[in-house]
Amino acid sequence: MRRFVEVCNKRVPGVRHEVVASQSGPDAYTVERVVQPMGLRGSSAGTPRDGRISSNRDYRNGAAFQP
């Protein structure tokens, strides 16, 4: 997740990922965040294997961008 945020920050200058909550263990991780300045709430859940991410699912509140 940390690497994902670093790449995102380089590609979109001025964006910030504020971590609201996170949990990690040997078999799973979750991160809830708010992307600023847009206020887009989202979360990621995944599975690590051998120090790398073997699966990842991202969820975002797209309703925040509805007129």
C-alpha positions as CSV (number, residue, x, y, z in Angstrom):
1,M,0.0,0.0,0.0
2,R,2.8,2.4,0.9
3,R,4.3,2.0,-2.6
4,F,0.9,2.5,-4.3
5,V,0.5,5.8,-2.4
6,E,4.0,6.9,-3.3
7,V,3.4,6.3,-7.0
8,C,0.0,8.0,-6.9
9,N,1.5,11.0,-5.2
10,K,4.1,11.3,-8.0
11,R,1.6,11.0,-10.8
12,V,-1.0,13.4,-9.2
13,P,0.9,16.3,-7.6
14,G,-0.8,17.8,-4.6
15,V,-2.9,14.7,-3.8
16,R,-2.8,13.4,-0.2
17,H,-3.9,10.0,1.2
18,E,-5.1,10.4,4.8
19,V,-5.2,7.1,6.6
20,V,-8.3,6.7,8.7
21,A,-7.7,3.2,9.9
22,S,-5.5,0.2,9.1
23,Q,-4.9,-3.3,10.2
24,S,-2.4,-5.8,9.0
25,G,-1.4,-9.3,9.9
26,P,0.4,-12.2,8.2
27,D,-2.6,-13.2,6.1
28,A,-4.5,-10.0,5.4
29,Y,-4.5,-6.2,5.5
30,T,-7.0,-3.4,5.3
31,V,-6.6,0.4,4.9
32,E,-9.3,3.0,5.0
33,R,-8.3,6.4,3.6
34,V,-9.6,9.7,2.4
35,V,-8.0,11.1,-0.8
36,Q,-7.5,14.9,-0.5
37,P,-8.2,17.5,-1.7
38,M,-11.2,15.7,-3.4
39,G,-12.5,14.1,-0.1
40,L,-12.9,10.7,-1.9
41,R,-13.2,8.0,0.7
42,G,-12.0,4.5,-0.1
43,S,-10.5,1.4,1.3
44,S,-8.2,-1.5,0.3
45,A,-8.1,-5.1,1.4
46,G,-5.6,-7.6,0.4
47,T,-3.4,-10.6,1.0
48,P,0.3,-10.5,1.4
49,R,2.6,-13.4,0.4
50,D,6.4,-13.5,0.8
51,G,6.6,-9.8,1.6
52,R,4.6,-8.8,-1.5
53,I,0.9,-8.2,-2.3
54,S,-0.6,-11.3,-3.9
55,S,-4.1,-9.8,-4.1
56,N,-5.7,-6.4,-3.6
57,R,-9.2,-5.0,-3.8
58,D,-9.9,-1.3,-3.8
59,Y,-13.2,0.3,-3.0
60,R,-14.2,3.9,-3.4
61,N,-17.2,6.0,-2.7
62,G,-18.1,7.1,-6.2
63,A,-21.3,8.7,-5.0
64,A,-19.2,11.6,-3.8
65,F,-18.8,12.6,-7.4
66,Q,-22.5,12.4,-8.4
67,P,-24.2,15.7,-9.2
